[in-house]
Amino acid sequence: MSSINDKKRISTELVALGQGLESGRIELSNAAKQIRQCLKMMEACMEAATTVCIEDQEVIAERERRFRAEEELSKYRKHLEELVEERTSELEAINDQLMIKISERKKVEEALRESEVRFRDLAELLPVVVYETDHRLRLTFANNKAFDLFGYSPEDMEVGLDALSMIVPEDRNRVMEIFLRRLQGEELGAIEYTGMKKDGSTFPILLHNVPIQREGNLVGARGIVIDITRQKRAEEKSQNMLNFLQTLINTIPSPIFCKDVNGLYQDCNKEFEDYAGFKKEDIVGKSVYDMYPRGVADKYHEKDLALFAKPGRQIYEHPITYADGSLHDVIVNKATYLNADGTLAGLVGVMVDITERKGAERERYRNEKLQGVLEMAGAVCHELNQPMQIISGYSELLLTNTAENEPIQVKIATINKQIQRMGDILEKLMKIRDYETQDYAGFIRIIDISKSSAKDTE
């Protein structure tokens, strides 16, 4: 670990400082010895001077020389004392500085020890693997989570444990490639690999590491490992559920779609693809204006805005045209949905095809109308039949009692013929069970009695 190297460096500096202090003390001691020797020499000179009592000129001259020597010695001694005092002050200052540095180094060493304790405590508290390696990627530190997760022991690490041995062989080259890219300064975040335990079993992990460099040289790596087994299982479960839901909505024979708050399609089912005439990948991210004519898109967009303005449900009936040109009557059922934080996320919609139901309703209305017509026709036929029988009887009687050469006989015969025609019409009306229409007067349609009665006999 980096803290151990710092401790060694601090200890080395402390030893060097101690050696410098000792050297200063030795130098001070040597100077003191020189001073003492000089003092002894001065005392010897003084003793020799006192024993000489020659009063001649030479003695006086000698005394003067001795006096001058004594003065020189006194000056030299004073100078030496000043040097000793100056050197002593310097050594004391150096000693004070050394003591300060030693104190500071001790504080730094103590801070490093405390930092190391905090680092280890935090590493043990974290629910993830924390590790460090040397430049050969051999583990130099790992928390207990690492041993529990991978099945190794601290003794295995002491013997020498290669960090790459905890990655499946097929991922190791990729680990090194990513590490080299990090070494070049790339920010890559956590990368997913397959971890391998001591017993050979594998599991998914996220690995995030950084190089440790000193003075531009790689000295190791530091990182974390996260076991994502539960996350992967949850993702797999979620993916299975999504696949199930997608299959489910694809089996629903009604167009289903989903939009975000901006009105852009986010998802749809197979039936909606058939309706829109586009594949899902061409629909997602598009708006109604990208897919439909302007007039139709305006109506859809207006409805969406109304629903977003008042979240909840929206139901309305609307005719639509499929991409194949077929017309369908649908009930559009839409509802808003929310994000996890409660904000509006978008809407989902289902188009329920009611074409058959609408056709059945039209058929029922037609049948009800036909039934009314038939009932009315039956009543009319019943009411007209008796008067026609009387008219027919009297016309036959008049025709019998009138001579052939009388002019009125032709008129009576015409009346009788028209009465028979009316009888045929009433008979056809009585036989109608379905009807067909025909144009009348160029602007309305009426029942074609002949075709309708003939259709009933088929």
C-alpha positions in Angstrom: 0.0 0.0 0.0 1.1 3.6 -0.6 0.9 4.5 3.1 3.7 1.9 3.9 6.0 3.5 1.3 5.4 6.9 2.8 6.3 5.6 6.3 9.6 4.2 5.0 10.4 7.5 3.3 9.6 9.5 6.5 11.8 7.2 8.6 14.7 7.6 6.2 14.4 11.4 6.4 14.3 11.3 10.2 17.5 9.2 10.3 19.2 11.6 8.0 18.2 14.6 10.2 19.5 12.8 13.3 22.8 12.1 11.6 23.1 15.8 10.7 22.4 16.9 14.3 25.0 14.4 15.6 27.6 15.8 13.1 26.9 19.4 14.3 27.4 18.3 17.9 30.8 16.7 17.0 31.9 19.8 15.2 31.0 22.0 18.3 33.0 19.6 20.6 36.1 19.9 18.3 36.0 23.7 18.4 35.7 23.6 22.2 38.8 21.4 22.4 40.8 23.9 20.2 39.8 26.7 22.5 41.0 24.9 25.6 44.3 24.2 23.9 44.8 27.8 23.1 44.0 28.8 26.7 46.6 26.3 28.0 49.2 27.8 25.6 48.3 31.3 26.9 48.7 30.2 30.5 52.1 28.6 29.7 53.3 31.8 28.1 52.1 33.8 31.2 54.0 31.5 33.5 57.2 31.8 31.4 56.9 35.5 31.3 56.6 35.8 35.1 59.7 33.8 35.7 62.0 36.0 33.6 63.3 39.0 35.5 65.9 40.3 33.1 65.9 44.1 33.3 68.0 44.8 30.3 66.7 46.1 27.0 66.3 42.6 25.6 64.1 41.6 28.5 62.0 44.7 28.1 61.7 44.0 24.4 60.8 40.5 25.2 58.2 41.7 27.6 56.8 44.0 25.0 56.6 41.1 22.5 55.0 39.0 25.2 52.5 41.7 25.9 51.7 42.0 22.2 51.4 38.2 22.0 49.1 38.2 25.0 47.0 40.9 23.3 46.9 38.8 20.1 46.1 35.7 22.1 43.3 37.6 23.8 41.9 38.8 20.5 42.2 35.3 19.1 40.5 33.8 22.2 37.7 36.4 21.9 37.3 35.6 18.2 37.2 31.9 18.9 34.6 32.5 21.6 32.6 34.5 19.1 32.9 31.8 16.5 31.9 29.1 19.1 29.0 31.2 20.2 27.9 31.8 16.5 28.4 28.2 15.7 26.5 27.1 18.8 23.6 29.4 17.9 23.6 28.0 14.4 23.6 24.5 15.7 20.9 25.3 18.2 18.8 26.8 15.3 19.5 23.7 13.3 18.6 21.5 16.2 15.3 23.5 16.7 14.5 23.1 13.0 15.3 19.4 13.2 13.0 19.1 16.2 10.3 20.9 14.4 10.7 18.7 11.3 10.8 15.6 13.5 7.6 16.8 15.2 6.0 17.5 11.8 7.1 14.1 10.4 5.7 12.4 13.5 2.4 14.3 12.9 2.4 13.3 9.2 3.2 9.7 10.2 0.4 9.7 12.7 -2.0 11.2 10.1 -0.9 8.5 7.7 -1.6 5.9 10.3 -5.0 7.4 11.0 -5.7 7.6 7.2 -4.7 4.0 6.8 -7.1 3.0 9.6 -9.9 5.1 8.1 -9.2 3.6 4.7 -9.3 0.0 6.1 -12.4 0.7 8.2 -14.2 2.3 5.2 -13.1 -0.6 2.9 -14.5 -3.1 5.4 -17.8 -1.2 5.7 -18.4 -1.0 2.0 -20.7 -3.7 0.5 -18.4 -4.0 -2.5 -14.9 -5.5 -3.1 -12.1 -2.9 -2.5 -8.6 -3.9 -3.6 -5.1 -2.7 -4.5 -2.4 -4.4 -6.6 1.3 -3.8 -7.4 2.5 -3.1 -10.9 2.4 -6.8 -11.7 -1.3 -6.8 -10.8 -0.7 -9.0 -7.7 -3.0 -8.2 -4.8 -1.5 -6.1 -2.0 -4.7 -5.3 -0.2 -8.3 -6.6 -0.3 -11.2 -6.2 2.1 -13.1 -9.1 3.7 -15.8 -8.7 1.1 -13.3 -9.8 -1.6 -12.4 -13.0 0.2 -16.1 -13.8 0.9 -17.1 -13.1 -2.7 -14.3 -14.9 -4.5 -13.6 -17.7 -2.0 -9.9 -16.9 -1.4 -8.2 -16.4 2.0 -5.8 -13.8 3.2 -3.1 -16.5 3.2 -3.7 -16.9 -0.6 -3.0 -13.2 -1.0 0.2 -13.3 1.1 1.5 -16.2 -1.1 0.8 -14.1 -4.2 -2.6 -13.8 -5.8 -3.0 -12.5 -9.4 -6.0 -10.2 -9.7 -6.6 -11.4 -13.3 -7.2 -15.0 -12.0 -10.5 -13.7 -10.7 -11.7 -12.9 -14.2 -12.7 -15.6 -16.7 -10.0 -16.2 -19.3 -12.0 -14.9 -22.2 -12.4 -11.5 -20.5 -8.7 -11.0 -19.4 -7.5 -9.4 -22.6 -10.4 -7.0 -22.5 -9.5 -6.1 -18.9 -6.0 -5.2 -19.9 -7.1 -3.2 -22.9 -9.5 -1.2 -20.8 -6.8 -0.7 -18.1 -4.3 0.6 -20.7 -6.9 3.1 -22.0 -7.5 4.3 -18.4 -3.7 4.6 -18.1 -3.8 7.0 -21.1 -6.4 9.1 -19.3 -9.7 7.9 -20.7 -12.7 8.0 -18.4 -14.5 4.8 -19.0 -16.5 4.2 -15.8 -17.4 0.7 -14.5 -17.2 -2.1 -17.1 -19.1 -5.4 -17.0 -17.1 -8.7 -16.9 -17.6 -12.2 -15.8 -15.9 -12.9 -12.5 -14.5 -16.3 -11.5 -14.3 -17.7 -8.0 -11.6 -20.0 -6.5 -13.8 -23.0 -7.1 -14.2 -22.1 -10.8 -17.8 -20.9 -10.6 -18.6 -17.6 -12.5 -20.9 -14.6 -11.9 -21.4 -11.2 -13.4 -19.5 -8.2 -12.0 -18.9 -4.5 -12.6 -15.2 -3.6 -12.4 -13.9 0.0 -11.9 -10.2 0.5 -11.4 -7.6 3.3 -11.8 -3.8 3.2 -12.2 -1.6 4.2 -9.3 1.4 6.3 -10.6 4.3 7.9 -8.9 6.6 10.3 -10.8 5.1 9.1 -14.1 5.8 5.4 -13.3 3.0 2.7 -12.9 3.3 1.2 -9.4 -0.1 -0.6 -9.2 -3.8 -0.3 -9.5 -6.7 0.4 -7.2 -10.4 -0.4 -7.7 -13.7 -1.8 -6.7 -15.7 -4.9 -7.8 -19.5 -5.0 -7.6 -21.4 -8.3 -7.7 -24.4 -7.7 -10.0 -25.9 -11.2 -9.9 -29.1 -9.9 -8.4 -29.3 -7.0 -10.7 -28.8 -9.3 -13.8 -31.5 -11.6 -12.5 -33.8 -8.7 -12.0 -33.0 -7.4 -15.5 -33.6 -10.8 -16.9 -36.9 -11.1 -15.0 -37.9 -7.6 -16.2 -36.9 -8.5 -19.8 -39.0 -11.7 -19.6 -41.9 -9.6 -18.4 -41.4 -7.1 -21.2 -41.3 -9.9 -23.7 -44.5 -11.4 -22.2 -46.2 -8.0 -22.3 -45.1 -7.3 -25.8 -46.4 -10.7 -26.9 -49.6 -10.1 -25.1 -50.3 -6.8 -26.7 -49.3 -8.2 -30.1 -52.0 -10.8 -29.7 -54.7 -8.3 -29.0 -56.5 -7.6 -32.3 -56.8 -3.9 -31.6 -54.3 -1.2 -32.4 -52.4 -0.2 -29.2 -50.0 2.7 -28.9 -48.1 4.7 -26.3 -46.9 8.4 -26.5 -44.8 10.6 -24.3 -45.8 14.1 -23.1 -44.4 15.6 -26.3 -46.8 13.4 -28.4 -44.1 11.2 -29.8 -44.8 7.5 -30.2 -42.9 5.3 -27.7 -44.3 1.9 -28.4 -47.1 0.0 -30.3 -48.3 -3.5 -31.2 -48.5 -5.4 -34.4 -52.1 -4.4 -35.1 -51.1 -0.7 -34.9 -48.3 -1.4 -37.4 -50.9 -2.8 -39.8 -53.2 0.2 -39.2 -50.4 2.8 -39.7 -48.6 1.0 -42.5 -45.2 1.3 -40.8 -42.9 -0.9 -38.8 -42.5 -0.3 -35.1 -39.0 1.0 -35.5 -40.3 3.6 -38.1 -43.1 4.6 -35.7 -41.2 5.1 -32.4 -40.1 8.7 -32.0 -42.5 10.0 -34.6 -45.5 12.3 -34.1 -48.9 12.2 -35.7 -47.8 14.8 -38.2 -45.1 12.5 -39.4 -47.6 9.7 -40.1 -51.0 11.1 -41.1 -52.5 13.8 -43.3 -52.6 17.3 -41.8 -56.3 17.2 -41.1 -56.3 13.9 -39.4 -53.1 14.7 -37.5 -54.7 18.0 -36.2 -57.7 16.0 -34.8 -55.4 13.4 -33.0 -53.2 16.2 -31.6 -56.1 18.2 -30.4 -57.4 15.2 -28.5 -54.0 14.4 -27.0 -53.6 18.0 -25.7 -57.1 17.9 -24.2 -56.2 14.7 -22.3 -52.8 16.1 -21.1 -54.6 19.2 -19.9 -57.0 17.1 -17.9 -55.2 13.8 -17.1 -57.3 10.7 -16.7 -59.3 8.8 -19.4 -60.6 9.8 -22.8 -63.1 7.8 -24.9 -64.5 8.8 -28.3 -65.7 7.1 -31.5 -63.8 7.8 -34.6 -63.7 6.3 -38.2 -60.2 5.4 -39.4 -58.7 4.2 -42.6 -56.1 1.4 -42.5 -53.0 1.6 -44.6 -54.7 -1.0 -47.0 -57.6 1.4 -47.6 -60.2 -0.4 -45.5 -62.5 1.7 -43.4 -63.0 0.9 -39.8 -65.2 2.3 -37.1 -63.3 2.4 -33.8 -63.7 3.5 -30.2 -60.5 5.2 -29.1 -59.9 4.6 -25.4 -56.9 6.6 -24.0 -55.5 7.2 -20.5 -52.6 9.1 -19.0 -49.8 7.4 -17.0 -47.3 8.8 -14.5 -43.6 8.6 -13.8 -42.3 7.2 -10.6 -42.0 10.7 -9.1 -45.7 11.4 -9.9 -45.2 13.6 -12.9 -47.1 13.1 -16.1 -45.2 10.7 -18.4 -47.5 10.2 -21.4 -50.6 8.3 -22.6 -51.6 4.9 -23.8 -54.3 4.2 -26.2 -56.4 1.3 -27.6 -58.5 1.5 -30.8 -61.4 -1.0 -30.4 -62.7 -2.0 -33.8 -66.5 -1.7 -33.8 -67.0 -2.0 -37.6 -68.9 -5.3 -37.3 -71.0 -3.9 -34.5 -71.8 -0.8 -36.4 -72.7 -3.0 -39.4 -74.9 -5.1 -37.2 -76.5 -1.9 -35.9 -77.1 -0.7 -39.4 -78.5 -4.1 -40.4 -80.8 -4.1 -37.3 -82.0 -0.6 -38.2 -82.6 -1.7 -41.8 -84.5 -4.8 -40.6 -86.6 -2.7 -38.2 -87.3 -0.3 -41.0 -88.2 -3.1 -43.3 -90.4 -4.7 -40.7 -92.2 -1.3 -40.4 -92.6 -1.1 -44.1 -93.9 -4.7 -44.4 -96.3 -4.2 -41.6 -97.5 -0.9 -43.2 -97.7 -2.7 -46.6 -99.7 -5.5 -45.0 -102.1 -3.1 -43.4 -102.5 -1.1 -46.6 -103.0 -4.3 -48.6 -105.6 -5.5 -46.1 -107.4 -2.2 -46.2 -107.3 -1.9 -50.0 -108.2 -5.5 -50.8 -111.8 -5.4 -49.8 -112.7 -2.1 -51.6 -110.9 -3.5 -54.6 -112.9 -6.7 -54.5 -116.1 -4.6 -54.5 -114.9 -2.4 -57.3 -113.7 -5.4 -59.2 -117.1 -7.1 -58.8 -119.1 -4.1 -59.9 -116.8 -3.6 -62.9 -117.3 -7.2 -64.0 -121.0 -6.7 -63.5 -121.1 -3.5 -65.6 -119.0 -5.2 -68.3 -121.4 -8.1 -68.5 -124.5 -5.9 -68.7 -123.1 -3.6 -71.3 -123.4 -4.3 -75.0 -120.1 -4.8 -76.9 -120.7 -1.9 -79.2 -121.3 0.6 -76.5 -118.4 3.1 -76.0 -118.5 2.8 -72.2 -117.6 -0.9 -72.5 -114.0 0.1 -73.4 -113.7 2.3 -70.3 -115.1 -0.3 -68.1 -112.7 -2.9 -69.4 -109.8 -0.4 -68.7 -111.0 0.0 -65.2 -111.2 -3.7 -64.7 -107.7 -4.2 -66.1 -106.3 -1.5 -63.7 -108.1 -3.1 -60.8 -106.4 -6.4 -61.7 -103.1 -4.6 -61.8 -103.6 -3.2 -58.4 -104.5 -6.6 -57.2 -101.1 -7.9 -58.5 -99.3 -5.0 -56.7 -101.0 -5.8 -53.5 -100.1 -9.5 -53.9 -96.5 -8.5 -54.5 -96.5 -6.3 -51.4 -97.8 -9.1 -49.3 -94.9 -11.3 -50.5 -92.0 -8.8 -49.7 -89.6 -10.0 -47.0 -86.6 -8.0 -48.1 -86.4 -5.0 -50.4 -84.4 -3.3 -53.1 -84.7 0.4 -54.0 -84.7 2.3 -57.2 -84.3 6.0 -58.2 -87.5 7.9 -58.4 -87.9 11.4 -59.9 -84.2 11.7 -60.0 -83.7 12.7 -56.4 -85.2 10.0 -54.1 -85.1 6.3 -53.9 -88.2 4.1 -53.5 -88.8 0.4 -53.0 -88.7 -1.6 -56.2 -91.8 -3.8 -55.6 -91.3 -6.1 -58.6 -87.7 -6.9 -57.7 -88.4 -7.2 -54.0 -91.3 -9.6 -54.5 -89.3 -11.6 -57.0 -86.4 -11.8 -54.5 -88.7 -13.3 -52.0 -89.8 -16.1 -54.3 -86.2 -17.1 -55.1 
